[in-house]
C-alpha cells in the first residue's frame, strides 16, 4: 500500500486496524518497522527486515514495514507501505535527474540537490518523509523501529517510542574506502558521498534505545558514534535455518569456493580472496571461485582477475532465487568470508547453517559468528592473502576436516543464531522502550497537588 493511501484515511485489515488500542505488558504489539533501503539481494538491511518482521508476526505481533526503494521482499502476513523516494540510484540509470513532473515537494528538491553535489541523500530524506507519515498516523503504533536510517526527521516526537538498529557504524565503511582511495580526487569524492555520517553521529547520540547485532558493533558504536554504552543493547541476528540447511542430494563440486561480495566494496575483502585463489591454483588447479554479487568491470578486483589469468576461475552470479543460492552454497566445498570488517556476517551464519565448512577472517564481529579457529571454522587475519590461501588449501585437501567443521558450524548456528531468537530479544527491548516512555510521561505530568496549588 502507498503512504498516500494510508494517510488519506483510517487503516484497516489483518495487520492491525487503527481502532485497536496500544498494547503493553505481554500482549501483542503494533510495530512500525522503517527501512530506507530494503534490497534483499545486496547488503544485510533487506535480509534483516524480511526475516525479523516474519518472526515478529509469528510471535503474534502486528508488524507493518514502511520502506523506500529498493523495496524489501516480505513474507506473507507482513504488509509493506511504500514511502517512495525519487529512486535516483535505480538501474539502469543511476544518478539520474528527475523530470519536472516527478517533483512532489521540498524533500524531493533536497534529495536531488544532495545527489547533484556528490552526497547520499536517502537517510535524511527518508527520515523526513517518515516523520510526516507517522505524524498523520499518530496513535496507530505502540513502537517504531528504525533500521539504521539515523536521520534528523526521526528525532521528532513520532507518537510512540523509537528503537533503532545500528548494524555497524557506516563511519567504518567510510574509513576503509578512504584508505583504499587512489588520489585526492577519489578521496574527496568518498568524503562527499559519506557526508551523511555526520548526521548519523549526531542522531545516534540522542537516541534512547539502540539495538545492534554483535558485541564488536556495540564497541564500534560507542567508539565511533559516541553513544553511551548503557543505551546500546546486543541482539544477535541469524540464519533462516529451515531454508539454510544441509541437503545430501546436492552434489559437491570439487574445488568450488563460494563467497558473497560486491567487487567494488573494499570492506568485503574480495581483492584478497582473488589473490589467494591465484596462489592456491598453483597447487590446486581445480580451485575456483563463485562470487554472489555484482561484477565490477573495472577496478582492483577486475584488474587482478586479468593479471592472474583467472577469467575462467572466477564467476559472478546475481539475481538468483533463495533456493538457488542455498543450493549453490551447499554445492561448495568451502564457503569463504574474506571481509576486512563485518558488523555481524549473515553469509557466515547462513553458510554454516547448510553444513558447508567455513574459512573466515577475524575482521570485526566475524569471530563472534564463526566461532573458534579449528573448531567451527578456519580463521585468518583480515587482508592476508597468503594466510587465506593456506587455509583454503588445507581445507580442500582434508575431507574429514571439512565434515567436522561443517557439522560443528551448523550446531553453533542452531544454538545461537536463529531469527526466532532475534525476534524474541527484539520484542523484549520494545517493551522496555514502551515502559521507559510511559515512566517519562508520568514523571513529566504535574501532580494533582501541584495543579491545585497553581
N, C-alpha and C positions, 0 to 999 in steps of 0.2 A: 504494500500500500504506500502511496506517496504521502509525504509530510503535509502537502497542501490539503489533501482529502481529510486527513485526520484533524487538522486544525480547523477545518470548516464546520465540524460538528462533533457530537459525542461519539465516543468509540464504543463498539460492542463486539461480541464474538468470543470464541472459546479461549482466546489468550488473556482475557481479563477485562470485563466491562468497567466503564468509568464509575458505575454506581456502587461498585464494591468499596467497602471502607478499607483504609490501610490496615494491614495486619501486622501483628508483632508476636512476641512470645515464641512459641514453637510452631505457629501456623504457617501456611504458605505465604510467600512474599510476592509482591508485584515489582518486577525488576526491569529497569530500562538499561540495556547494555549498549554503550556507544562505541562505534569504531569508525574512525575517519578513513580507514583503508582496510578493506576486508578480503583482498585477494587470497583465496585458499591455496594457490599454487606457487606463490612467491612470498617467502618470509613466513614468520610464525604467527602474525596477528590474526589472519583469517582462520588459521587452524585453531587457534585459541578460542575465538568467538564461536566457531561452529561446535566444537566439542564441549566447551563449558556450558553453552546455552542448552544443548541437548541434555546434558546430565542434570542441570538445574531443573529443567522441565520434568525429567523422570523422577526427581525428588518431590514433585508436586507444586513447584513454584510456577508462577506466570512470568514468562520471560519474553520481552519484546526487544529485538535488535534494531537499533537506529543507526544507519550507516550510509556512507558515501561510496562513490565509485573507486576502485572496482568493488562491486557489491559482494558480500560474503555468500557462500553457499551454505544453507542451513538445512537441518534435518526437519522432518515432518513434526508439526506441533509447535514450531518456533516461528512466529511471524517476523517479517522484515518490513520496516518503514524506511523508505528511500528518502534520504535527506541529501539530494543531489548537489554536487559541485558543478563547475563548468567542465570537469574532466579534461584538464589541459594536458595530461600526460598519457592519454589513451593511445593505443595502437590502432592504425599505423601512422598517426600524425601527432606525435608528441610535441610539446612546446608550441601548440597551435595558437593562433589568435582568433578568438570567437568572432562570429558575425554580429553586427549591431543588434539584431533581433534576439540574440541569446542572453543579453544582459537583463537581469531582473531587478537588481538593487545595488546599493553601495558596496555590499560584501563582495559581489561579483567583480566590481571595479578594483577592489583591494586585491582580490585573487589574481587578476590579470596583471596589475601593476607590479606585484611582487615577483611574478614569473618573468616579466619583461626585464627586471633588474637582476635576474640570476638567482633569486631566492626560491624557497619552497614554501608556498603559502597554505597548504592544506590543513595543518594542525590549527592555525589561527582561524581560518575562515570556517572550518567545520565547527569549531567551538562556538563561534558567533551564531551560526545557524542553529546549533543545538540549544544554545541559551534561549533564542527566540522561540523555538519549537516547544521546549519544555515549559516555558512561561505560559504558552497557550494551553498546556495540558496539566496545569498545576493541580496536585491532589490525586493524580492517576497512578502514581508510583510510590512505593514505600522506600525504595533506594535506587540511586542512579550509579551505575558502574561505568567508568570511563576506561577504555582500553588504550592508554598511552597517548591521548591527544595532547593533554597538558597545555591547553590553550587558554588565553585570558578570559574568554567567554564563560568558562566553567568555574570561575571564581565568584560569579554572581550567586544570589540565593536562588537555587533551582527548584525549591519547593520540597526537597527530600534530601537526606544525607547523601554525600558523594563519597564513593570509594573508587580509588584509581589504581589500575595495574600499570606498573612500570617494569617491562621485561628486563631491560637494562638501559642505562643512560646512553642516549644517542651521542653524547659527547665522546664516548669511547670510539664509535664509528668514525666520528669527525677526526680524532687524533690519528687513527690508523690510516685514514685516507690522506691526511696531510703528510704523514711520514712516507707514504708511497708516491706522493705527487712529484712530478718531474718538472721543475722550473717554477718561477714565481707566478707566471700566468695561471698555471694549473692550481697552485696553492691559493691564489686569490679567488679563483672560481669555487674551490671547495669551501672556503670561508663564507662566501656569499650564500652558497646553497644551504649550508648548515647554520645560517643566521638565526633560524627559529629555535636553536638550542638555548639561546639567551632567554627567550620567553619561557621555555620549558623549565629552566633552572628557577626562575622567579616564581612560576606557578607551583612547582613541586614543593618549594619551601613553605608554602601557605596551605598545603593540603593536610586535612586532619587525619586521613587514613590512607596509607599506601600499601598495596599488595605487590609482592614480587615473587619470582619463581625459583630463587635459589639463594643460599647464603652468600655466594660470591656477588650476585647482583645487589643484595642488601648492602654489602660493604661499599660497592661502587656508587650506589645511590647516596649513601652518607658522605662519601669522599668527594664525589664529582658534583652532586647537586646540592649538598648542604642540608639535606633533610635530617631531622632529628631521628636518631636510631629507634626511639620508642614509638615512632609513628610508622615504621616500616616493618611489615609482617611477611614472613615467608610462607607461601602455599605452593608446594610443588605441583607442577602440571605433569602430563604423562602421555601415554600412548593409548589408542583405542585397541585394547588387547584382544577384542573379538575379531577385528579386521586384521591387525598386525599379529599374526600367529604362524607357527610352523605348519608346513604342508609338505609331507614327504613325496607327494605326487609331482611336485615341481622339480624338474631336473636341475641339478647343479652344473653350471657351466665352468669348466676348468679355466683357471686364471682370471676369472671375472672379479673385478673390484668395482663397487658402486659407491658413489658419493652424491650428496645434494649440495649444489653450489651454483652461484652465478659467476661467470668467468671474470666479470669486471668489478667484483667486490673484493678488495684486498683482505678484508676481515675474514673471509671464508678460507683463505689459505690455499686456493686451488693451484696457484703457481708452484707451490712447494710440492704438492702431490704430483703434478705433471713432471717436475724434475725428478722426484723419487721414482716415478714409473720408468723414466728413461734409464736410471741406474739399475732398477730391478730387471728390466728386459735384457740386460747384458748376460744375466744368468738364467733368467726365466722368460724366454721369448713368447710364451703363451700368455703372459700377463697383459691384461688390457683393462681399460677404464671406461665405465659408463657414468656420465655426469647427468644427473637430473637437474636441469636448469637451462638457462639461455646461453647459447654460444656467442661469444664476442668475436666479431670479425677482425678486430684489431686489438692491440694491447698486449700486455706481458704474457698472458696465457696463450693467445694465438701465436705470438712470436716464438714461444718455447716449443709449442707443438710442431711448428715448421722447422725450427732449428734442429730438433732431435729426430725429425722424420717420423712423428707419431700420428700422422693423419689417419692411418688405418687402425691405430691402437687406442684412440680416444673418441668416444661417441657421445654426443649431447642429445638428450631427449626432453621434450616438454609437451604439455597438453595431454598427457596420458591420464586414464581414469585411475581412481583409487585402487581398484582391483589389479590393474596392470602394473601400477607402481609397487604394490605389495609383492606381486609375483616376480618383478624384476629384482627386488631385494632378496627374496627367497632363492633366486637362481644364482646369486653371487656367492663366491667362496669367502669373500671378505666385504664388510661394509666399512667405510672409512670416513672419519670426521677430521679433516686437516686444519680446522679453523684456528686462527690466531686468538680468537676470543669468542665465547658464547655466553649469553645470559642464562641459558638452560641447555639447549640442544635437543630439540624434538627428533631430528633424524637419528641421533644416537639411541634414544629410548625406543623409537619405532623399529629400528633395525634389530636391536637386542630382543624385542618382543617376538620377532619372527624366528629367533634362534640362530640368526646369522652372526658369526663371530665378528668382533669389532676391533679395529685399530683406530685410536683417537689420540689427539693431543691433550695436553693438560692446560689448555687455554681457558681462562675464566671458570665457568661452572661445570665444564665438561667432566672433571673427575667426580663431582657430586652425582652425576647421572651414570657415568660409565663404570665407576667403581674402581677397586684396586687393580693395579698392573699385575698381570699374570693370574688373576682370579676370575674376573669377569670381562677383561679386555686386555689388549696390549696398549700401553700408554707411552707416548713420546713427547719431547718438548715441542712447543709450537715453533714453526718456522725452520725446523731442522729436517731438510730433505734426506740427508743421509740416515738419520735415525728412523725416519718414516720408511725408507726403502728397506732397511734391515728388518723392521717389524713385519712389513708386508711379506718379505721373502721368508721369514721364519714361519709365519702362519700358513703361507701357501705350501710350504714343504712339510707340514706336520698335521695330517688329518685328525689324529687323536686330540691334539690341542684345539683344533677348530671345533670339534664336537663338544669338548669340555667347556670352552669359553662360551659357545653358543647357548648351551643349556643353562649355565650359571647366569648369563646375561638375561635370559628370559625370566628366570626366577627372581632376579633383582627387580625387574620392572613390575612384575606381578605383585611383589611385596611392597613397593614404594611409589610407583609412578603410574597411577591409573586416573582417568578423568572423573570417575565417581569420587575417588578420594579428594581430587581437586575441588569438585563441586561442594562436597560436604564442608571442607575447610573454608571455602569462599563464603558460603552461606553463614557460617559462624561469624565471620567478620562483618557481613551485612548486619546481623543482629546487634553486634557490638556498636556499629556506627549508628544504628537507629536508636539504641538505648542512650548513647552519648548525646545525640541531638536532643532527645526528649529531656535529658537531665539539664542540658544547657538552656532549653526553653523555659523549664520550670524555675531554674535559678535566676533567669533574667526577668521573670514576671514579678511585678510588685506584689507584696504580701497584702492580705486584707487589712492588717493593722496599719501598714504604711499608707494604703489607699484612704483609710478612714481619717488618718492624721492629716493627709493632704487636703 
